[in-house]
Amino acid sequence: MANCNLCEQDGGIVIWSGDDCRVVQVADPDLPGLCRVIWNRHVAEMTDLSYSEREILMTIVFAVEEAMRQVMQPNKVNLASLGNQVPHLHWHIIPRYEDDPFFPDSVWSQRKRGEKNNPLLVRQQLALQLPKMIRETIANLH
């Protein structure tokens, strides 16, 4: 689709790609480990997918969450499918920590606190291990 960022670009660093969707890691300095699962074909809503396609998509979303919990050890994982600015079906999988800049509000809210270098640096190092764990978790689905 013309003028769709997620049709024209990967949407992050591709760490896994299948026939129907891809998993990308987003370089966000405030939220190391942030990933997106992006449906490859341009559709705007979950209900644009067949029931079997919905199952495929959510299976990958849950696999990313599982890998993220193992590697990143967050206090919480946020799953969000908004698409208000980019109406191309995609899910955000976001590791959250009580000391992250936005907690307990959404990551799209205003900052509540400044960076704390030590936890952020540790999380950035953990995020480097995340692509391998995501690929392994998805491979074990079959």
C-alpha positions as CSV (number, residue, x, y, z in Angstrom):
1,M,0.0,0.0,0.0
2,A,1.3,3.4,-0.9
3,N,2.4,5.7,1.9
4,C,2.4,3.0,4.6
5,N,5.5,3.0,6.6
6,L,5.2,-0.7,7.5
7,C,4.6,-1.7,3.9
8,E,7.6,0.3,2.7
9,Q,10.0,-0.4,5.6
10,D,10.7,-3.2,8.0
11,G,9.6,-1.2,11.1
12,G,12.8,-2.1,13.1
13,I,15.6,-4.6,12.9
14,V,14.1,-7.9,11.6
15,I,15.0,-10.7,13.9
16,W,12.5,-13.3,12.5
17,S,10.4,-13.4,9.4
18,G,7.7,-15.8,8.3
19,D,5.3,-15.9,5.4
20,D,2.6,-14.0,7.3
21,C,4.4,-11.7,9.7
22,R,7.8,-10.5,11.0
23,V,9.3,-9.7,14.4
24,V,11.4,-6.6,14.7
25,Q,13.3,-5.2,17.5
26,V,12.9,-1.4,17.9
27,A,15.9,0.7,18.8
28,D,14.4,2.8,21.7
29,P,17.0,3.9,24.2
30,D,14.3,4.3,26.9
31,L,12.8,0.8,26.4
32,P,15.5,-1.8,25.5
33,G,13.9,-5.0,24.2
34,L,10.9,-3.3,22.7
35,C,9.6,-5.5,19.8
36,R,6.9,-5.4,17.2
37,V,5.1,-8.2,15.4
38,I,4.0,-6.9,12.1
39,W,1.5,-8.5,9.7
40,N,3.2,-8.6,6.3
41,R,0.1,-7.9,4.2
42,H,-1.5,-4.5,4.6
43,V,-4.6,-4.8,6.8
44,A,-5.7,-2.4,9.5
45,E,-7.6,-4.5,12.0
46,M,-7.5,-8.0,13.6
47,T,-10.9,-8.7,12.1
48,D,-9.4,-8.2,8.6
49,L,-7.7,-11.5,9.2
50,S,-9.2,-15.0,9.0
51,Y,-9.5,-17.0,12.2
52,S,-6.5,-19.1,11.3
53,E,-4.4,-15.9,10.5
54,R,-5.4,-14.5,13.8
55,E,-4.1,-17.6,15.5
56,I,-0.8,-17.4,13.6
57,L,-0.3,-13.8,14.6
58,M,-1.2,-14.2,18.3
59,T,1.0,-17.3,18.5
60,I,4.0,-15.3,17.4
61,V,3.0,-12.4,19.7
62,F,2.9,-14.8,22.7
63,A,6.2,-16.4,21.7
64,V,7.9,-13.0,21.7
65,E,6.4,-12.2,25.1
66,E,7.6,-15.6,26.4
67,A,11.1,-15.0,25.2
68,M,11.1,-11.4,26.5
69,R,10.1,-12.6,30.0
70,Q,12.9,-15.1,30.0
71,V,15.6,-12.8,28.8
72,M,14.6,-9.3,30.0
73,Q,13.0,-10.3,33.4
74,P,10.5,-7.4,33.3
75,N,8.0,-6.6,36.1
76,K,5.3,-6.6,33.4
77,V,4.9,-7.0,29.7
78,N,2.6,-4.6,27.8
79,L,0.9,-5.8,24.6
80,A,-0.6,-3.1,22.4
81,S,-2.1,-2.9,19.0
82,L,-3.0,0.7,18.3
83,G,-2.3,1.6,14.7
84,N,-3.7,5.2,15.2
85,Q,-0.7,6.7,13.4
86,V,0.2,3.7,11.2
87,P,-3.0,1.8,10.2
88,H,-1.1,-1.4,9.4
89,L,-1.8,-4.3,11.8
90,H,1.1,-4.7,14.3
91,W,1.5,-5.5,17.9
92,H,4.0,-3.8,20.3
93,I,5.5,-6.1,22.9
94,I,7.1,-3.9,25.6
95,P,9.1,-5.0,28.7
96,R,8.1,-2.7,31.6
97,Y,9.9,-2.0,34.8
98,E,8.9,-0.1,37.9
99,D,11.8,2.3,37.3
100,D,11.4,2.8,33.6
101,P,10.8,6.5,32.5
102,F,7.1,6.1,32.1
103,F,5.9,3.5,34.6
104,P,3.1,3.0,35.7
105,D,1.6,4.9,32.7
106,S,1.9,3.8,29.0
107,V,5.1,4.2,27.2
108,W,3.4,6.9,25.1
109,S,2.8,9.1,28.1
110,Q,5.0,11.8,29.4
111,R,8.1,10.8,31.4
112,K,7.7,10.4,35.1
113,R,11.4,10.2,35.9
114,G,14.8,10.5,34.3
115,E,17.1,7.7,33.2
116,K,18.8,5.6,35.8
117,N,21.9,4.5,34.0
118,N,22.7,1.3,35.8
119,P,19.4,-0.5,35.2
120,L,19.2,0.9,31.6
121,L,22.7,-0.3,30.7
122,V,21.9,-3.8,32.1
123,R,18.7,-3.9,30.1
124,Q,20.4,-2.8,26.9
125,Q,22.8,-5.7,27.4
126,L,20.0,-8.2,28.0
127,A,18.2,-6.9,24.8
128,L,21.2,-8.1,22.8
129,Q,20.3,-11.6,23.8
130,L,16.6,-11.3,22.9
131,P,16.7,-11.9,19.1
132,K,18.3,-15.4,19.6
133,M,15.8,-16.3,22.3
134,I,12.9,-15.2,20.1
135,R,14.1,-17.2,17.1
136,E,14.5,-20.3,19.3
137,T,11.1,-19.9,20.9
138,I,9.4,-19.5,17.5
139,A,11.4,-22.5,16.1
140,N,10.1,-24.6,19.1
141,L,6.5,-23.9,18.1
142,H,6.6,-26.5,15.3
